[in-house]
Amino acid sequence: MSMQRAHSWIGGREDQSGRDWVTVCSPRDPAEGIGAYQEASAELVDRAVRAAREALPAWSARSPISRGELLYQAAEVLAEHNEEIAALAALEMGKPIGEARGEARRGVAILRYYAGEGSRAVGDVIPAADAGTLQYTVRVPVGVVGVITPWNFPIAIPLWKAAPALAYGNTVVMKPAELSSLTAERIISLIAPLLPPGVLNLVLGRGAEVGAALTAHPEVDAVSFTGSSGVGAQIAQTASARGSKFQLEMGGKNPVVVADDADLELAVEKTVNGAMRSAGQKCTATSRVIVLPAIRERFVAALTEHVRQLAVGDPLDEGTYVGPLVSKAQYDKVRRLVHSGVQAGARMLVGGEPPRAKGYYVPPTVFDAVEPEMEIAQEEIFGPVVGVLAARDIDHAIALANGVRYGLSASVFTRDISTALRFVRGIDAGMVRVNEETAGVEYQAPFGGLKQSSSHSREQGRAAIDFYTNIKTVAIRAGG
């Protein structure tokens, strides 16, 4: 793959008026430069927002079906470039190529799904006290939407924010994470020219400068953010101060509960997938496994053996299951948390020293004898690390699962419908799964969490309409 050079996009074209160039290196080998992006300035952010504002009246006035047709075209173009985009994402952030291909296909499906929104019904007819009055609601665009996306899903998350925003008649200014700038720019370079100028814009750079300028801009009507809880709190404060809508998806500390009657093989397979795919770099990744007594010994032994056999390697190798972490900062954080688990007295069953001489590789790690107050049981690790906790019964397991500040996703493995329903009722999580991994919610289903995982709005599926539109209530009384 040739070296990629990425600029911001404003008004349907590349904008080369940015500031310094930032070199991008692959996490599989920090010495391997794969490209560079040009940082935007606050002035460039302002021009992007103004371009989106100028494009808004014509885009929002366009028929929803017409907007959907353009999103269908975008989906077809993205499908034609799936392999290229997947390889770039694998190189840039370290996701194994098989997973990256799946994410690229999901991006196409998201565009097609929201293209279809143009022909779906919106609004309601409401009875009126006066028989001669027609009363109904309509949905109208919010306006200019700032989209701030993370690096861990560099294809899917930008599209599951931008696609519904565009489908419902908004214009967009996107600010991707610095660590996924090349992938984001390549996607925008394919899609933005298909749309009217200014409808979809991209600004590249650091969150503290470019993201902050976008969030604070007075012409931005709404901000959709996925990332850390700390940054999310800052965005909420800034957006609230000027009365704009905001949507936050943040951290997770997702539990799996394994009941005594669980299908052992299924529980192990799904726990490993949830914990170790993408090297654990998912807000929905399985981080804690809470196991009931009768199955505990067999489950821990099977989990340990399964994790020990996982292939760690180059993200471009077809056989790789666990690739590198995205950056040195992420590598250092995960290594520190692993060390804290050892120091606190948890028993490391699998893990240890990095498996490769170069690159930000952390070995898949399993801890047993984890206590609920330990740092590794409370803090989001965002790495291929899972801890096993012991529970007396299902009620104790639910209490342990709820004993963190997050509430994104949770799973239970059981053959008993009563146990499953008790878990569904009792768990503090926005997404609850039975005999499934914590990660992997489908794009047509609402996505979001409770507690400090979310601002309690929902992304994806038809739920996206609630954030990206406002409701007008209309009453028309017949004259005469």
Residue, then its C-alpha position, 0 to 999 in steps of 0.5 A: m500500500s502506498m503512503q497515504r496523505a490526508h487533508s480535511w474536506i470542505g465544500g465537497r473538495e480537499d482543503q490543503s490550507g491546514r497546518d502541520w503534517v502529522t506522520v502516521c505509523s502502524p501499531r504493528d511496527p512503530a517504525e513503519g510510516i504509512g502516511a500523514y495527515q494535515e492538521a486543521s486550524a480553528e479557522l478551517v473548522d469555522r469554514a467547514v461549519r459555515a459550508a455545512r450551514e450554507a448547504l443546509p437549506a437546500w439539502s433539508a428541502r430535498s425530498p427524503i427519497s432523493r437523499g436516500e438515493l444518494l446514500y445508496q450511491a455512496a454505499e455502492v462506491l464504498a462496496e467497490h473499495n471495501e478491500e482497500i479500506a479494510a487494509l488501510a484500517a488494519l494497518e492504521m489501527g491494528k484490527p485483524i484484516g478479517e475483522a476489518r473486512g467485516e467492519a467495511r461490509r457493515g459500513v455498506a449495510i449502514l448506508r443502505y439501511y439509512a438510504g431506506e429511511g427516505s421511504r419510511a413513514v415519519g410523524d403521527v396523526i393525533p386526534a383533536a378535540d375539534a372534529g374540524t381540526l387536523q392535528y399531526t407531527v412532522r420530523v424536521p432536521v436538527g441542522v448542522v451536526g458535529v460528529i466526533t468519532p473514535w479510532n476503534f471502529p474507524i469505518a462503522i462508527p463514522l457512518w452510523k453517525a453520519a448516515p442517519a444525520l444525512a438521511y434526515g436532512n442534516t449537514v455534517v462536519m466530522k472530526p475523526a480520532e487522530l489515530s484513524s485519520l487516514t481511514a476516515e479521510r479515504i471514506i470521505s473522499l469517496i462519499a463527499p463528492l457524491l453529495p452537494p458541496g458542503v453537505l458532508n465535511l471533514v476536519l482532521g486533528r487533535g480533539a483538544e483543539v479541532g474537536a473543541a473548536l467544533t463542539a464550541h462553534p455557535e453554528v453547530d446545532a448538535v454534537s454526536f460523540t463516541g469516546s472517553s467519559g472524560v471528554g464526553a463530560q467536557i462536550a456535555q458541558t460545552a454543548s449544554a452551555r449554548g443550548s445545543k443537543f448532544q449525544l454521548e457514547m462512552g465507556g463500558k465494563n461489560p459483564v458475562v454471567v455464566a450460570d450453573d446450567a450454561d452450555l459450557e462450550l458456547a459460553v467459552e466461545k462467546t466470552v473469548n470473542g467478546a473479550m479478545r476480538s479487536a484486542g479488546q478495544k471495544c466499548t462493548a468488550t467483555s471485561r468481567v466474567i462472573v461464574l456460579p459455583a457448579i460450573r466454575e472450575r470447568f469454565v475457567a479451565a476451558l477459558t484458559e485453554h481457549v485463550r492460550q491457543l489464540a493467534v497473536g500476529d500481524p493484522l494483515d495476516e489472515g490467521t491473526y486473531v489478536g493484533p496490536l493495540v492502537s498506540k503506545a499510550q494504549y499499550d502502556k495503559v493496558r500493561r499498567l492495569v495488568h500489573s495492578g491486577v497482579q499486585a492486587g492479588a489476582r491470579m494470572l492464568v494466561g498472559g505475561e510478556p509481550p509476544r512479539a519484539k516490536g509493535y504494541y502487542v499485549p498477550p491475551t490475558v485471563f485473571d482468576a480470583v478477581e475481587p470486585e473492588m480491584e482496579i481491573a474489576q472497576e476500570e475499563i481496560f480496553g485491551p485483551v484482558v478479562g477477569v473471572l469473579a466468583a458468585r454464590d448464586i444468580d442474584h449475587a452475580i447480578a449484584l456484582a455485575n451492577g457494581v461498576r459505574y458503567g452500564l453498556s452491555a451485559s450477557v448471561f449464559t443459561r438454559d433456564i428461561s427464569t434465570a434469563l428473565r431474572f437477569v434481564r430484569g435486574i441488570d443495569a445495562g442498555m443492551v442485554r443479551v442471553n447466550e450471546e457475547t456482549a459485543g456485536v449489536e446489529y446496526q438495525a437495533p438501538f445502541g446505547g447504555l445506562k449510567q456513565s456509559s451514555s447520555h441515555s440517547r440511542e444510536q442506530g436503527r430507527a432510534a437514531i431519528d430521535f436525536y437527528t430530528n426535532i418534532k413539529t406539532v401541527a394543527i390545521r383547522a378547516g376554514g368556513 
